[in-house]
Amino acid sequence: MSASRRLVIEADGGSRGNPGPAGYGALVRDPATGEVLAERAAAIGTATNNVAEYEGLLAGLRAAADVAPDADLEVRMDSKLVVEQMSGRWKVKHPSMRPLVTEASGLVSRFPSVRFVWVPRARNADADRLANEAMDAAAAGRTWEPAIPQSPDPLPHQAPTTNRLSGWMAPPAPPTVTVLLRHGQTPLSVEKRFSGTVEASLTDTGLLQAAAAADRLGAEPFDAVICSPLKRARQTADALARDYLIDEDLRETDFGAWEGLTFAEVRERFPNELNAWLADPAVPPPGGESLLGTVARVAAARDRIMAEYAGGRVLVVSHVTPIKGLTQLALAAEPTVLYRLHLDLVSITTIDWYSDGPAVLRGFNDTHHVARLVVEGE
């Protein structure tokens, strides 16, 4: 089985005055050989350091797409702000930054996986040099010129990207199959309250739902059962398997100040914050985690599953946002699709992941196994 292609992006931006004359630099590197495959740099006029940093990130993502659009990426930057915001751990507070974050998130969603890593400035010297070269060139009335071509040839081992249609073409190797099961009903789901990291037990109906899921899936062979650490997911998994693994990255989104509140209560108490959250998946609730942050860590969990159980079948017991996030990644859809997907309690979603990049969504929100149960709430 061929391993997924990996690339490293190194990006930086600077402003001489903050705000002042600004520029960015970015490069794409082959981590196996250290070879620089593409370079980007430009002056952007008067701007702040943070804007320049994001422009560097955007340039790096576009360059990586030119080199290998199906690569797994590691983005290295010395901007703690950009790394934490793109990882979903910090809020985007300044309105002027949100369009940049949204654009970057859209580019990120097109790759199989993207990991953001903070590095000290000394380890980001090449990108810093490119940014300074661009600013120096602008100060001298010149335009920065790259040392290597702007549109590099594909990597030597890169085959032409294909649009595999399920059942039409023979895959190079068996896919890793994830069967994604949402947990059963809780008191919070009955009352339609935000339920992220707050703990809640299954109701009697939830336990019946878990048993129905066990009847449906019990005869299927799985190489592993992997579960969110939250109690409602573990109780659901208990009905299906005696032994299972816990992966912290499969937990639900942290809804921060909205935990335990109904949508109406959030609308009344946090109207502006709710509107921003509904408009942009990069925006977190107050004190919470963005939807994109959830997708990023769930993608990391998926990568571990593909590495550990390549070509196998894995049952994953999780929550709404993680399962929606994996669906978004499988469809290579824009992040806004997260607002347009609905998942019922104990629904089953099945995704095939191929080692060379494509994924196939084989089933979504299947609830036939609980059709006879009367369910109150979601």
Buried (B, 14 or more C-beta within 10 A) or exposed (E): EEEBBBBBBBBBBBBBEEBBBBBBBBBBBBEEEEEBBBBBBBBBEEBBBBBBBBBBBBBBBBBBBBBBBBBBBBBBBBBEBBBBBBBBBBBBEEEEBBEBBBBBBBBBBBBBBBBBEBBEEEBBEBBBBBBBBBBBBBEEEEEBEEEEEEEBEBBEEBEEEEEBEEEEEEBEEBBBBBBBBBBBBBBBBBEEBBBBBBEBBBBEBBBBBBBBBBEBBEEEEBBBBBBBBBBBBBBBBBBBBEEBBBBEBBBBBBBBBBBBBBEEEBEEEBEEBBEBBEEBBBBBBBEBBBBBBBBBBBBBBBBEBBEBBBBBBBBBBBBBBBBBBBBBBBBBBBBBBBEEBEBBBBBBBBBBBBBBBBBBBBEBBBBEBBEEBEBEBE
